Amino acid sequence: MQLAAFAFDYDGTLAHDGCVSPATVEALGRLKAAGPRLLLISGRELPELQRVFPHYALFDAIVAENGGLLFQPGLHQERVLGSAPPEALVRALQRRQVQPLSIGRSILATCKPHEAELLAAIRECGVEWQIIFNKGAVMCLPPGVNKASGLRAALATLQLSALNVLAVGDAENDHAMLQACGYRVAVANAIDTLRHEADIVTRAAHGEGVVELIERFLSDPPRAVTAAVRRHDTAIGRDADGREAVLPPDTTVLIAGSSGGGKSRLAKLLIERFMAHGFQLCIIDPEGDYEGVPGVTALGDEKTAPGLPQAEGLLREPLNHLALNLLGVDLTVRPRYLASIAAMVESLRVRWARPHWLLIDEAHHTIPAATQAALLAAPRQLPGTVLISSRPEALARHALETVQILISLGAQAPEAIESFCRVLQIPTPMLPARAPQSGEALYWDRGAEAPRLVRLDEPAQRHQRHIRKYARGSLGDDKSFHFRGPAGALNLRAQNLSVFLQLAEGVDEDTWLFHLQRGDYSRWFRNAIDDEELADEAARVEREHHEDATTSRQAMRDLVNRRYTAPV
């Protein structure tokens, strides 16, 4: 993932014996010029920190008092993040002659070996305050206040996600900060427990270790400190040997497979796991499938295109997830519309490193092959993107070229991989001996291995059908129902269930029975509407009333009305 900010501890990390060297200050300036935001997270009180470190304005935000105070140098604004020290606790410490004793806006600070007196005073006063250590320093703070809570407050003001932050520390009170961030660094002089949980331990100590880290980042920003971290991979299942199938961040993924093969279920699983991990998600929803997904705000409907300024405003907040419903956008315009969305997402990622994942359903509608608009719609790189399509060959080739992981589902999964390779003119890899069954997929990490058969995890929540989409939306021509009749003389297109019922009432009896006896209605419900329960009920009607046009029409109308059109 892209790094949007660096969070540094002061004493023992930036500073050695309380002072920051000119070389460290110069490196911080170069890092800031490269784009990331800088945050200083310290146990010191703010006036003291400003006195010993006159270059504090380099930082976009300063968290002082170990999470108790937030200061924004650029705005000269302070915000107290915790309650003031209780007077009774202060008096109890003074009676015990605890020295030194510093009283801040939210912190009481002393040093070892006074932790015993501090604990006794807390018990005497009956207050719920906590003791936190910083090597030789001993701090007392309100419950829930620490460097992680202060960091979250700072990131909220900067509209940044903690997943895009690299934290650097050295002592006990830095654990919470490092654990809250996407990437963790300990300088060489850090305590052992912090070194063990860090993703990187610098070779040099104190500020020299910080300079070493900055030089490493500036020499190769995209992969300098993030490439080896596997903590942010999203697991989707395991193969027969127990090996996980994962999606690393910044990967382009293609999910392919015919209707009814499990694409919707896998998409549901990904959404749940992305959101649970803290990733921000933007969904391109050509068919209105994602309205009502818990935690996701939907923009647009079958009549109105989603407003991009509103979408951009929502995505600036890291806790917002968005689904852009394109039912109100004509099919011929969708590729150009996606180009505008892609430009918006790229702009957001440059500034805030979010949204972390872009999920494009029915991607062949918005990144189609063999059209001039496709050149606009598909950027040459699609990091952190999941493309979902029933037909890989219908996608623009330069979109397929970005794919690093291909997940193919359903009985036709091998054919989908073959089609993908044929478009790209690359050799087809050796495929497993059998096609995936229900709940399975072929998982192909193109850079690492041949495709392998994996058992997919189940989403926590059952996939909910989107009633309005199928009742009144506009399905593509490939998913519409066409009344053609026994002689093929008709071509009446039903682009949704409401139109289907209207046409079903008007077509002649021969046409109705022709499709009924072929099982066309249940097949459409199963493959295009993707509703197994409706398809099973319709198949029963086709069997039991295959010669009775009047009864079968009424039965089909009742089935559809009960499940879709009545609640709209």
Secondary structure as UniProt FT lines:
FT   STRAND          5..9
FT   TURN            12..14
FT   STRAND          15..16
FT   TURN            17..18
FT   HELIX           22..33
FT   STRAND          37..41
FT   HELIX           46..52
FT   TURN            54..55
FT   HELIX           56..58
FT   STRAND          61..64
FT   HELIX           65..67
FT   STRAND          69..72
FT   TURN            73..76
FT   STRAND          77..80
FT   HELIX           87..95
FT   TURN            96..97
FT   STRAND          102..103
FT   STRAND          108..111
FT   TURN            112..114
FT   HELIX           115..125
FT   STRAND          130..134
FT   TURN            135..136
FT   STRAND          137..141
FT   TURN            143..144
FT   HELIX           147..158
FT   HELIX           162..164
FT   STRAND          165..169
FT   HELIX           172..174
FT   HELIX           175..180
FT   STRAND          183..186
FT   TURN            188..189
FT   HELIX           192..197
FT   STRAND          200..201
FT   HELIX           206..219
FT   TURN            221..228
FT   TURN            231..232
FT   STRAND          234..239
FT   TURN            240..241
FT   STRAND          244..247
FT   TURN            249..250
FT   STRAND          252..257
FT   TURN            259..260
FT   HELIX           263..277
FT   STRAND          281..285
FT   TURN            286..287
FT   TURN            291..292
FT   TURN            294..295
FT   STRAND          296..299
FT   HELIX           308..315
FT   TURN            318..319
FT   STRAND          321..325
FT   TURN            327..328
FT   TURN            331..333
FT   HELIX           334..352
FT   STRAND          357..360
FT   TURN            361..362
FT   HELIX           363..366
FT   TURN            369..370
FT   HELIX           372..377
FT   TURN            383..384
FT   STRAND          385..389
FT   HELIX           392..394
FT   HELIX           397..400
FT   TURN            401..402
FT   STRAND          405..409
FT   TURN            411..412
FT   HELIX           413..424
FT   TURN            438..439
FT   STRAND          440..445
FT   TURN            446..448
FT   STRAND          452..456
FT   HELIX           467..472
FT   TURN            477..479
FT   STRAND          481..483
FT   TURN            486..487
FT   STRAND          492..494
FT   HELIX           497..506
FT   HELIX           509..518
FT   HELIX           520..527
FT   HELIX           532..544
FT   TURN            545..547
FT   HELIX           549..560
FT   HELIX           561..565
FT   TURN            566..567
//
